[in-house]
Amino acid sequence: MAQENSFKKRKITTVDDGGGLLESLPGDILTDIFSRLPISSLAKLMFVCRSWRSILTTQHGLVSSSCSSDKKPCLLLHCDSPIRNGLHFLDLSEEEKRIKTKKFTLRFASSMPEFDVVGSCNGLLCLSDSLYNDSLYLYNPFTTNSLELPECSNKYHDQELVFGFGFHQKTKEYKVVKIVYFRGSSSIYRGRGRIQYKQSEVQVLTLPTRRDQSLSWRSLGKAPYKFMKRPTEALVNGRLHFVTRPRRHVPDRKFVSFDLEDEEFREIPKPDCGGLNRINHRLVNLKGCLSAVVYGNYGKLDIWVMKSYGVKESWGKEYSIGTYVPKGLKQSSDRPMWIWKNAENGKVVRVLCVLENGEILLEYKSRVLVSYDPKLGKFKDLVVQGMPNWFHTVVHVGTLSWLDTPLDL
């Protein structure tokens, strides 16, 4: 009887401590338990007790198996309407009937009311001010940690910006790349109905891995290429990848990488397929490989994958996807063919990732998410509770890390 009372007393005491009996378990067992939970649950468990928080935020204990790869990704939906400041979370690892979106509360919304997502890497987002172009934030949506990055000392009026954000496994460094195209004293002209900027500068910011490190931009000089005005589309092998903009007498487009280790630009061989001299293609990281999405007429597309990085002969066409009009788009247009009027520049369909079951996740017209089964050739609209009307999807690795706790990914 005394032993029973002693057990009850111990049970009540451990529960009141916050961690309960689980808190007394060895760290490796807790890590295994935590690895089976979705990132949204892990974010809540951080506040149970200090020991759990330590396990969840350390380099080796911080793993969420359901959200640590592109097989079962977390999706962040950047809402574009009515203003570009909404950020929603979607976890595809949940059961289909339970999938719903969750909206994040952005603490820095007052200082940056509208933003663009520059990139996602190791659970961290890099956000740029879409109104003034100068402000940059680093942000973890699950821990709400944020860092406002300093402004560059070299400022230009009438500028055009191209951003990149990534992490290099060897150096363990995060870097933000800003390529500025600007007007010089007499270096502006109009071509094809738009203003062209002939002057340029490449600026790099290395993010601190310790809290006592300072932040400052470095100039790498003039950009060797003129890139498309959009964030880098693929981070592969510690390199950011860009697509060049054609010049008047040189219409050929190039694939160019920026190595985050030695900070050098290098050309990447393209696949031997048609259409890459126009705007109808995009680059994407699919299962760790650099991939080129080549668009055809009426929303058709082919996906070429470089299986051995940097080897031209390793390019191969892995997928061919036909025309499809999601139900949500049919309901908004009496003439479905109107939906494909911008198919040539890839604004209609975006290839996001390959899921664990081999299906390809697609975003149509910034309004509908669709999964495509390449074996059966079938499409399936993803109906999710709480989806915004207009959005830009970011494939995101949900973690609880910050700059002073880099991950081995």
The 8 nearest C-alpha neighbors of each residue, nearest first, counted from 0:
[[1, 3, 2, 4, 5, 6, 7, 8],
 [0, 2, 4, 3, 5, 6, 7, 8],
 [3, 1, 5, 0, 4, 6, 7, 8],
 [2, 4, 0, 6, 5, 1, 7, 8],
 [5, 3, 7, 1, 6, 2, 8, 0],
 [4, 6, 2, 8, 3, 7, 1, 9],
 [5, 7, 9, 3, 4, 8, 10, 2],
 [8, 6, 10, 4, 9, 5, 11, 3],
 [7, 9, 5, 11, 6, 10, 4, 12],
 [10, 8, 6, 12, 7, 11, 5, 13],
 [9, 11, 7, 13, 8, 12, 6, 14],
 [10, 12, 14, 8, 9, 13, 15, 7],
 [11, 13, 9, 15, 10, 14, 8, 16],
 [14, 12, 19, 16, 10, 15, 11, 20],
 [13, 15, 19, 11, 16, 12, 17, 10],
 [14, 16, 12, 17, 13, 11, 19, 18],
 [17, 15, 13, 14, 18, 12, 19, 48],
 [18, 16, 15, 14, 19, 47, 48, 13],
 [17, 19, 22, 16, 21, 48, 47, 14],
 [20, 18, 14, 13, 21, 22, 17, 16],
 [19, 21, 22, 23, 13, 18, 14, 24],
 [22, 20, 19, 24, 23, 18, 29, 25],
 [21, 23, 18, 20, 24, 19, 50, 51],
 [22, 24, 21, 20, 25, 19, 18, 26],
 [23, 25, 21, 22, 26, 29, 28, 20],
 [26, 24, 28, 27, 29, 23, 22, 30],
 [25, 27, 29, 28, 30, 24, 54, 60],
 [26, 28, 30, 29, 25, 31, 60, 24],
 [29, 27, 31, 30, 26, 25, 32, 24],
 [30, 28, 32, 26, 31, 27, 33, 25],
 [29, 31, 27, 33, 28, 32, 60, 26],
 [30, 32, 28, 34, 29, 33, 27, 35],
 [33, 31, 29, 30, 34, 35, 28, 36],
 [32, 34, 30, 35, 36, 31, 29, 63],
 [35, 33, 63, 31, 64, 62, 32, 36],
 [36, 34, 33, 32, 64, 63, 37, 31],
 [35, 37, 33, 34, 63, 40, 38, 41],
 [38, 36, 39, 40, 65, 63, 41, 66],
 [37, 39, 41, 40, 397, 63, 42, 36],
 [38, 40, 42, 37, 41, 43, 141, 36],
 [41, 39, 43, 38, 42, 37, 36, 44],
 [40, 42, 38, 44, 43, 39, 45, 37],
 [41, 43, 39, 40, 45, 44, 141, 38],
 [44, 42, 40, 41, 45, 46, 39, 47],
 [45, 43, 41, 46, 47, 42, 40, 51],
 [46, 44, 52, 43, 42, 47, 51, 41],
 [45, 47, 44, 48, 43, 52, 49, 42],
 [48, 46, 44, 45, 17, 18, 51, 49],
 [49, 47, 51, 50, 46, 18, 17, 52],
 [50, 48, 52, 51, 53, 47, 46, 45],
 [49, 51, 53, 52, 48, 54, 22, 47],
 [52, 50, 54, 53, 49, 48, 55, 45],
 [51, 53, 45, 49, 55, 50, 54, 56],
 [52, 54, 50, 51, 56, 55, 57, 49],
 [55, 53, 60, 51, 52, 57, 56, 50],
 [56, 54, 61, 52, 60, 53, 57, 51],
 [55, 57, 53, 61, 54, 400, 399, 52],
 [58, 56, 60, 54, 59, 61, 55, 53],
 [57, 59, 406, 60, 404, 61, 405, 56],
 [60, 58, 57, 61, 62, 406, 407, 54],
 [61, 59, 54, 57, 55, 30, 58, 62],
 [60, 62, 55, 56, 59, 57, 58, 54],
 [63, 61, 34, 60, 64, 67, 398, 33],
 [62, 64, 34, 66, 65, 67, 38, 37],
 [63, 65, 34, 67, 66, 35, 62, 36],
 [64, 66, 63, 71, 92, 37, 67, 35],
 [67, 65, 72, 63, 64, 73, 68, 71],
 [68, 66, 64, 396, 63, 65, 397, 62],
 [69, 67, 70, 66, 72, 71, 396, 65],
 [68, 70, 72, 71, 352, 354, 353, 286],
 [71, 69, 355, 354, 68, 72, 353, 352],
 [72, 70, 69, 92, 65, 66, 354, 91],
 [73, 71, 69, 66, 70, 68, 74, 91],
 [72, 74, 90, 395, 66, 89, 396, 397],
 [73, 75, 394, 89, 395, 393, 88, 72],
 [74, 76, 88, 393, 87, 392, 89, 77],
 [77, 75, 392, 87, 391, 390, 86, 78],
 [76, 78, 86, 391, 390, 85, 75, 392],
 [77, 79, 390, 85, 80, 83, 389, 76],
 [80, 78, 83, 390, 389, 82, 81, 77],
 [81, 79, 82, 78, 389, 83, 388, 390],
 [80, 82, 79, 83, 78, 84, 389, 85],
 [83, 81, 80, 79, 84, 113, 85, 78],
 [82, 84, 79, 113, 78, 114, 85, 80],
 [83, 85, 113, 82, 114, 112, 78, 86],
 [84, 86, 78, 77, 83, 87, 79, 102],
 [85, 87, 77, 76, 103, 102, 78, 75],
 [88, 86, 102, 76, 101, 75, 103, 100],
 [89, 87, 75, 101, 100, 74, 102, 76],
 [88, 90, 100, 74, 73, 75, 91, 99],
 [91, 89, 73, 92, 93, 74, 88, 98],
 [92, 90, 93, 71, 72, 89, 73, 98],
 [93, 91, 90, 71, 65, 94, 72, 66],
 [94, 92, 91, 98, 90, 95, 97, 96],
 [93, 95, 97, 96, 98, 92, 91, 90],
 [94, 96, 98, 97, 93, 91, 92, 383],
 [97, 95, 94, 98, 93, 99, 383, 382],
 [96, 98, 94, 95, 93, 99, 383, 384],
 [99, 97, 95, 93, 96, 383, 94, 90],
 [100, 98, 384, 383, 385, 97, 89, 101],
 [99, 101, 89, 88, 385, 87, 386, 384],
 [100, 102, 88, 87, 103, 99, 89, 385],
 [101, 103, 87, 86, 88, 100, 104, 85],
 [104, 102, 86, 87, 105, 101, 140, 88],
 [103, 105, 106, 102, 86, 108, 140, 85],
 [106, 104, 108, 107, 103, 143, 140, 86],
 [105, 107, 108, 104, 109, 143, 145, 110],
 [106, 108, 109, 105, 110, 111, 112, 145],
 [109, 107, 112, 111, 105, 110, 106, 84],
 [108, 110, 107, 112, 111, 106, 105, 113],
 [109, 111, 108, 107, 112, 106, 134, 113],
 [110, 112, 108, 109, 113, 128, 107, 114],
 [113, 111, 108, 109, 84, 110, 114, 83],
 [114, 112, 83, 84, 111, 129, 128, 130],
 [115, 113, 128, 129, 127, 84, 83, 126],
 [114, 116, 127, 126, 129, 117, 128, 113],
 [117, 115, 126, 118, 125, 127, 114, 124],
 [116, 118, 125, 126, 230, 115, 162, 163],
 [119, 117, 125, 116, 164, 124, 120, 163],
 [118, 120, 124, 123, 395, 125, 122, 121],
 [119, 121, 123, 122, 165, 124, 118, 166],
 [122, 120, 123, 396, 406, 119, 398, 408],
 [121, 123, 398, 396, 397, 120, 139, 395],
 [124, 122, 139, 120, 121, 119, 138, 137],
 [125, 123, 119, 138, 137, 118, 139, 126],
 [124, 126, 137, 117, 118, 136, 116, 138],
 [127, 125, 116, 136, 117, 115, 135, 114],
 [128, 126, 135, 115, 114, 134, 129, 117],
 [127, 129, 114, 132, 134, 130, 131, 111],
 [128, 130, 114, 132, 113, 115, 131, 127],
 [131, 129, 128, 132, 113, 114, 112, 111],
 [130, 132, 133, 128, 129, 134, 127, 111],
 [133, 131, 128, 129, 130, 134, 127, 160],
 [134, 132, 131, 150, 128, 135, 127, 151],
 [135, 133, 128, 127, 132, 150, 136, 148],
 [136, 134, 127, 148, 126, 147, 128, 133],
 [137, 135, 147, 126, 146, 148, 125, 138],
 [136, 138, 125, 146, 145, 124, 126, 147],
 [137, 139, 145, 124, 123, 144, 140, 136],
 [138, 140, 123, 144, 143, 141, 142, 124],
 [141, 139, 143, 142, 138, 103, 144, 123],
 [142, 140, 139, 143, 42, 399, 39, 398],
 [141, 143, 144, 139, 140, 399, 42, 400],
 [144, 142, 140, 139, 141, 145, 138, 105],
 [145, 143, 139, 142, 138, 146, 140, 401],
 [146, 144, 138, 137, 143, 139, 136, 147],
 [145, 147, 137, 136, 148, 138, 144, 135],
 [146, 148, 136, 135, 137, 149, 145, 134],
 [147, 149, 135, 136, 146, 150, 134, 137],
 [150, 148, 151, 147, 215, 214, 135, 134],
 [149, 151, 133, 152, 148, 134, 135, 216],
 [150, 152, 153, 216, 149, 154, 215, 133],
 [151, 153, 154, 150, 216, 149, 215, 217],
 [154, 152, 151, 155, 150, 218, 202, 200],
 [155, 153, 152, 151, 156, 150, 133, 158],
 [156, 154, 158, 181, 157, 153, 182, 179],
 [155, 157, 158, 154, 181, 182, 159, 183],
 [158, 156, 181, 182, 155, 159, 180, 196],
 [157, 159, 181, 156, 180, 155, 179, 160],
 [158, 160, 180, 179, 181, 161, 157, 228],
 [161, 159, 179, 178, 180, 162, 158, 177],
 [160, 162, 178, 228, 230, 177, 229, 179],
 [163, 161, 177, 230, 176, 117, 178, 160],
 [162, 164, 176, 231, 175, 230, 117, 177],
 [165, 163, 175, 118, 174, 176, 117, 125],
 [164, 166, 173, 174, 120, 234, 175, 167],
 [165, 167, 173, 172, 237, 174, 168, 120],
 [168, 166, 237, 171, 169, 170, 172, 259],
 [167, 169, 171, 170, 166, 237, 407, 172],
 [170, 168, 171, 167, 260, 172, 237, 166],
 [169, 171, 172, 167, 168, 260, 166, 259],
 [172, 170, 168, 167, 169, 166, 173, 405],
 [173, 171, 170, 166, 167, 174, 206, 205],
 [172, 174, 166, 206, 165, 205, 167, 171],
 [175, 173, 205, 204, 165, 206, 164, 172],
 [174, 176, 164, 204, 163, 203, 205, 177],
 [177, 175, 203, 163, 162, 202, 164, 174],
 [176, 178, 162, 202, 161, 201, 179, 203],
 [179, 177, 201, 161, 160, 200, 202, 162],
 [180, 178, 160, 200, 199, 159, 181, 177],
 [181, 179, 199, 159, 158, 196, 198, 160],
 [182, 180, 158, 196, 198, 199, 157, 179],
 [181, 183, 196, 187, 186, 198, 157, 184],
 [182, 184, 186, 185, 198, 181, 187, 197],
 [183, 185, 186, 182, 187, 198, 181, 197],
 [186, 184, 183, 187, 182, 188, 197, 198],
 [187, 185, 183, 197, 182, 184, 196, 188],
 [188, 186, 196, 182, 195, 185, 197, 194],
 [189, 187, 195, 194, 190, 186, 196, 193],
 [188, 190, 194, 193, 195, 192, 191, 187],
 [189, 191, 192, 193, 194, 195, 188, 247],
 [190, 192, 193, 189, 194, 195, 247, 188],
 [193, 191, 190, 189, 194, 195, 188, 187],
 [194, 192, 189, 190, 191, 195, 188, 196],
 [193, 195, 189, 188, 190, 196, 187, 192],
 [194, 196, 188, 189, 187, 197, 190, 193],
 [197, 195, 181, 187, 182, 180, 198, 186],
 [196, 198, 186, 195, 187, 199, 182, 181],
 [199, 197, 181, 180, 196, 183, 182, 186],
 [200, 198, 180, 221, 179, 222, 181, 197],
 [199, 201, 221, 179, 220, 222, 178, 202],
 [202, 200, 178, 219, 222, 220, 218, 177],
 [201, 203, 218, 177, 217, 176, 219, 178],
 [204, 202, 176, 217, 216, 175, 177, 218],
 [203, 205, 216, 175, 174, 215, 206, 217],
 [206, 204, 174, 173, 207, 203, 175, 172],
 [205, 207, 173, 174, 204, 208, 214, 172],
 [208, 206, 209, 212, 205, 402, 210, 213],
 [207, 209, 403, 402, 206, 210, 172, 404],
 [210, 208, 403, 207, 211, 212, 402, 404],
 [209, 211, 212, 208, 207, 403, 213, 402],
 [212, 210, 209, 213, 207, 208, 214, 403],
 [213, 211, 207, 210, 209, 214, 208, 206],
 [214, 212, 211, 215, 207, 210, 206, 209],
 [215, 213, 206, 212, 207, 149, 216, 205],
 [214, 216, 204, 217, 213, 149, 205, 151],
 [217, 215, 204, 203, 151, 202, 218, 214],
 [216, 218, 203, 202, 204, 219, 215, 201],
 [217, 219, 202, 220, 201, 203, 216, 200],
 [220, 218, 201, 202, 217, 221, 200, 203],
 [219, 221, 200, 218, 201, 222, 202, 199],
 [220, 222, 200, 199, 201, 223, 219, 198],
 [221, 223, 224, 200, 201, 199, 220, 178],
 [222, 224, 221, 225, 264, 199, 220, 201],
 [225, 223, 222, 226, 243, 244, 255, 221],
 [224, 226, 243, 244, 227, 223, 222, 245],
 [227, 225, 243, 244, 242, 224, 228, 241],
 [226, 228, 244, 229, 243, 242, 225, 241],
 [227, 229, 161, 226, 160, 230, 159, 244],
 [228, 230, 227, 161, 231, 162, 232, 226],
 [231, 229, 162, 117, 163, 161, 232, 228],
 [232, 230, 163, 241, 240, 233, 239, 229],
 [231, 233, 282, 283, 230, 240, 241, 234],
 [232, 234, 283, 284, 240, 231, 282, 239],
 [233, 235, 239, 238, 237, 240, 284, 165],
 [234, 236, 238, 237, 233, 289, 287, 284],
 [237, 235, 238, 234, 167, 308, 287, 168],
 [238, 236, 167, 235, 259, 166, 258, 234],
 [239, 237, 258, 257, 235, 236, 234, 259],
 [238, 240, 234, 257, 256, 233, 231, 258],
 [241, 239, 256, 233, 255, 231, 232, 257],
 [240, 242, 255, 231, 254, 256, 226, 243],
 [243, 241, 254, 226, 253, 227, 255, 244],
 [244, 242, 226, 253, 252, 225, 227, 245],
 [243, 245, 226, 227, 225, 252, 246, 242],
 [246, 244, 250, 252, 251, 249, 243, 247],
 [245, 247, 249, 248, 250, 244, 251, 225],
 [246, 248, 249, 250, 245, 190, 191, 244],
 [247, 249, 246, 250, 245, 251, 252, 244],
 [248, 250, 246, 251, 247, 245, 252, 244],
 [251, 249, 245, 246, 248, 252, 276, 247],
 [250, 252, 276, 249, 245, 253, 275, 277],
 [253, 251, 276, 243, 245, 244, 250, 275],
 [252, 254, 243, 242, 255, 251, 266, 267],
 [253, 255, 242, 267, 266, 241, 243, 269],
 [254, 256, 266, 241, 265, 267, 240, 253],
 [257, 255, 240, 265, 239, 264, 238, 241],
 [256, 258, 264, 239, 238, 263, 262, 259],
 [259, 257, 238, 262, 260, 263, 261, 256],
 [258, 260, 262, 238, 237, 261, 167, 257],
 [259, 261, 258, 262, 167, 170, 237, 169],
 [260, 262, 263, 258, 259, 257, 264, 170],
 [263, 261, 258, 259, 260, 257, 264, 219],
 [264, 262, 258, 257, 261, 265, 259, 256],
 [263, 265, 257, 256, 255, 258, 262, 266],
 [266, 264, 256, 255, 263, 267, 257, 258],
 [265, 267, 255, 254, 256, 268, 253, 264],
 [266, 268, 254, 255, 309, 269, 265, 256],
 [269, 267, 311, 266, 309, 270, 254, 310],
 [268, 270, 267, 271, 311, 254, 253, 314],
 [271, 269, 314, 272, 311, 268, 303, 315],
 [272, 270, 269, 273, 314, 311, 315, 275],
 [273, 271, 270, 274, 275, 269, 293, 303],
 [274, 272, 275, 271, 276, 293, 270, 277],
 [273, 275, 276, 277, 279, 272, 293, 280],
 [276, 274, 277, 273, 280, 252, 279, 272],
 [277, 275, 251, 252, 274, 250, 278, 273],
 [276, 278, 275, 279, 274, 252, 280, 251],
 [279, 277, 344, 280, 343, 276, 275, 345],
 [278, 280, 344, 343, 294, 277, 345, 293],
 [281, 279, 293, 292, 278, 294, 345, 275],
 [280, 282, 292, 291, 283, 293, 279, 345],
 [281, 283, 291, 232, 290, 233, 292, 280],
 [282, 284, 233, 290, 232, 289, 285, 291],
 [285, 283, 289, 233, 288, 287, 290, 286],
 [286, 284, 288, 287, 352, 283, 290, 353],
 [287, 285, 288, 284, 69, 353, 352, 70],
 [286, 288, 285, 284, 235, 289, 236, 234],
 [289, 287, 285, 284, 286, 305, 290, 306],
 [288, 290, 284, 305, 304, 283, 235, 285],
 [291, 289, 304, 283, 303, 282, 284, 305],
 [290, 292, 282, 303, 281, 302, 293, 283],
 [291, 293, 302, 281, 280, 301, 282, 303],
 [294, 292, 280, 301, 300, 279, 291, 302],
 [295, 293, 300, 279, 280, 299, 343, 292],
 [294, 296, 299, 300, 298, 297, 293, 343],
 [295, 297, 298, 299, 342, 294, 343, 339],
 [298, 296, 339, 299, 342, 322, 295, 336],
 [297, 299, 322, 342, 296, 339, 295, 300],
 [300, 298, 321, 322, 295, 297, 320, 296],
 [299, 301, 294, 320, 295, 293, 319, 298],
 [300, 302, 319, 293, 318, 292, 320, 303],
 [301, 303, 292, 318, 291, 316, 317, 293],
 [302, 304, 316, 291, 315, 290, 317, 314],
 [305, 303, 290, 314, 315, 306, 289, 316],
 [304, 306, 314, 313, 289, 307, 308, 290],
 [307, 305, 313, 304, 288, 308, 314, 289],
 [308, 306, 305, 313, 310, 309, 288, 314],
 [307, 309, 310, 305, 306, 289, 288, 313],
 [308, 310, 267, 311, 307, 268, 305, 313],
 [311, 309, 313, 312, 308, 307, 268, 305],
 [310, 312, 268, 313, 314, 309, 269, 270],
 [311, 313, 314, 310, 315, 270, 305, 307],
 [312, 314, 305, 311, 306, 310, 307, 315],
 [315, 313, 305, 304, 312, 270, 311, 303],
 [314, 316, 303, 304, 317, 313, 305, 270],
 [315, 317, 303, 302, 318, 304, 301, 314],
 [316, 318, 303, 302, 315, 304, 319, 301],
 [319, 317, 302, 301, 316, 320, 373, 303],
 [318, 320, 301, 300, 302, 321, 317, 299],
 [321, 319, 300, 299, 301, 318, 322, 373],
 [322, 320, 299, 323, 300, 319, 298, 376],
 [321, 323, 299, 298, 297, 320, 324, 300],
 [322, 324, 325, 321, 298, 378, 299, 297],
 [323, 325, 326, 328, 329, 322, 335, 338],
 [326, 324, 327, 328, 323, 329, 380, 367],
 [327, 325, 329, 328, 330, 324, 380, 367],
 [326, 328, 325, 330, 329, 367, 331, 366],
 [327, 329, 331, 330, 326, 325, 324, 332],
 [330, 328, 326, 331, 332, 327, 335, 325],
 [329, 331, 328, 327, 332, 326, 333, 325],
 [332, 330, 328, 329, 327, 333, 335, 326],
 [333, 331, 334, 329, 330, 335, 328, 337],
 [332, 334, 335, 331, 329, 330, 337, 336],
 [333, 335, 332, 336, 337, 338, 329, 331],
 [336, 334, 337, 338, 332, 329, 333, 324],
 [335, 337, 338, 334, 339, 340, 297, 324],
 [338, 336, 335, 339, 340, 334, 332, 333],
 [337, 339, 336, 335, 340, 347, 341, 328],
 [338, 340, 342, 297, 337, 341, 336, 298],
 [339, 341, 337, 342, 338, 336, 297, 343],
 [342, 340, 339, 343, 344, 346, 347, 345],
 [341, 343, 339, 345, 298, 347, 344, 340],
 [342, 344, 279, 341, 345, 294, 278, 295],
 [345, 343, 279, 278, 342, 346, 341, 280],
 [344, 346, 342, 347, 279, 343, 348, 280],
 [345, 347, 344, 348, 341, 342, 364, 349],
 [346, 348, 364, 342, 345, 363, 341, 339],
 [349, 347, 363, 362, 346, 345, 364, 361],
 [348, 350, 362, 361, 351, 363, 345, 347],
 [349, 351, 361, 352, 360, 348, 362, 359],
 [350, 352, 360, 361, 349, 394, 362, 353],
 [353, 351, 360, 285, 359, 350, 69, 354],
 [352, 354, 359, 358, 357, 360, 70, 285],
 [353, 355, 70, 357, 358, 356, 71, 359],
 [356, 354, 70, 357, 71, 353, 358, 69],
 [357, 355, 354, 358, 70, 353, 372, 359],
 [358, 356, 354, 355, 353, 359, 372, 373],
 [357, 359, 372, 371, 354, 356, 353, 370],
 [360, 358, 353, 371, 370, 352, 354, 361],
 [359, 361, 370, 352, 351, 369, 353, 350],
 [362, 360, 350, 369, 351, 349, 368, 370],
 [361, 363, 368, 349, 348, 367, 365, 369],
 [364, 362, 348, 367, 365, 347, 366, 368],
 [363, 365, 347, 366, 348, 346, 362, 367],
 [366, 364, 390, 363, 389, 391, 362, 367],
 [365, 367, 389, 364, 363, 388, 390, 368],
 [366, 368, 363, 362, 365, 369, 327, 364],
 [369, 367, 362, 381, 361, 380, 363, 370],
 [370, 368, 380, 361, 379, 381, 360, 362],
 [369, 371, 360, 379, 359, 378, 361, 358],
 [370, 372, 378, 359, 358, 377, 373, 379],
 [371, 373, 358, 377, 376, 374, 375, 378],
 [374, 372, 376, 375, 371, 358, 318, 377],
 [375, 373, 372, 376, 377, 358, 357, 371],
 [376, 374, 377, 372, 373, 371, 378, 358],
 [375, 377, 373, 372, 374, 378, 371, 320],
 [378, 376, 372, 375, 371, 379, 373, 374],
 [379, 377, 371, 370, 372, 369, 380, 376],
 [378, 380, 370, 369, 381, 371, 377, 325],
 [379, 381, 369, 382, 368, 370, 325, 378],
 [382, 380, 368, 369, 383, 379, 370, 367],
 [381, 383, 380, 384, 368, 386, 367, 98],
 [384, 382, 99, 386, 98, 381, 385, 100],
 [383, 385, 99, 386, 100, 382, 98, 97],
 [384, 386, 100, 99, 383, 387, 101, 102],
 [385, 387, 384, 383, 100, 388, 99, 87],
 [388, 386, 389, 385, 78, 390, 366, 76],
 [387, 389, 366, 386, 390, 80, 78, 365],
 [390, 388, 366, 365, 387, 79, 78, 80],
 [391, 389, 78, 365, 77, 79, 76, 366],
 [390, 392, 77, 76, 365, 78, 393, 79],
 [393, 391, 76, 75, 77, 390, 74, 394],
 [392, 394, 75, 74, 395, 76, 391, 119],
 [395, 393, 74, 73, 72, 75, 392, 351],
 [394, 396, 73, 74, 393, 397, 119, 72],
 [397, 395, 122, 67, 66, 121, 73, 398],
 [396, 398, 122, 66, 38, 395, 73, 67],
 [399, 397, 122, 400, 396, 38, 121, 61],
 [398, 400, 56, 142, 141, 55, 401, 61],
 [401, 399, 56, 398, 404, 405, 122, 402],
 [400, 402, 404, 403, 405, 399, 139, 144],
 [401, 403, 208, 404, 405, 207, 400, 209],
 [404, 402, 208, 209, 401, 405, 210, 207],
 [403, 405, 401, 402, 400, 58, 57, 406],
 [406, 404, 402, 403, 58, 400, 401, 407],
 [407, 405, 58, 408, 404, 121, 400, 59],
 [406, 408, 405, 58, 168, 59, 171, 121],
 [407, 406, 121, 168, 67, 405, 68, 166]]
